[in-house]
Amino acid sequence: MFAFKLARKMTGHLHPGYTANDSRKALAKDPAFADAFARAKNRIRQMELRYVAEEDPLRQTFLEIYVAFCAKDPI
């Protein structure tokens, strides 16, 4: 899902389509999109993942807001 969203951003297909020509299946057949999707999957494989476990629901909510606010470009 994340790789597909990255590929959408790389190819300019920013919004999902609800027609046969703009569907996920149609995008997968587009050579430029397929290349971008492969590069996005490779990029994700090379990422270093870190996480913070926060059990308190209120603190978790504030942490998510803080991280989203501080992120320059999450994608």
N, C-alpha and C positions, 0 to 999 in steps of 0.2 A: 504494500500500500504506500509506504513512504517513498520507495524507489519510483513508483508510478507518478507520485505527486512531483518528485524532483524532475522526472522526465517531462512532465507537463510544463513545468516552469522553463526548462531548457529549450523547449520547442515552441513556446508561446501559446500552448493550448491550456490556458489557465483555468478555464471553467469547464466542468463536465457537460457533455452534450447528451441530449435525450433523443437524438435521432439516430438512425442506422449509420449515417455517414460520420457521425461525431462520437460514436460509442467507443467504449474501451476496446472492444474487439476490432473495430475499424482502425483505431490508433495503433494497435499492435501490428497491423499489416503494413503500416506506413514505414518505409525503410529509415527515414530520418528519426522517427519516434522510436523505432526498435533499437537503433544505435544509441540514442540518448538514454533509453531504459537500461540497456546493457551497461553503459557507463555509470549510471546512477547506482545500479546494483553493485558494481565493482567499488564505487566510492563508499557505499555502506559497509561492504566487507572489510574495508580498511579503517573504519572508524573505531575509535576507542570509546567504549561506553562506560559511563559512571552513573550511579544513582544514589539517591538519598532516601532511606526509609523513614517515613514520618507516620506514626500510628495515630496521633491526635488529628481528627478530621478538620478541626478549625485551623490548626497550624499547617496542615497539608494544603488547605485551600489558599492560605496566605503565601505559602511557599510557591505554589503553582503560579499565582498571580505575579509574585516577585520575579520568578525565573522568566515568565513570559514577557514581563515588562523590560527586563534587563537584556534579553536576547536581541541582538542587532538584526539578524535575519535568520529565523529558525530553519529556513529551508535553503 
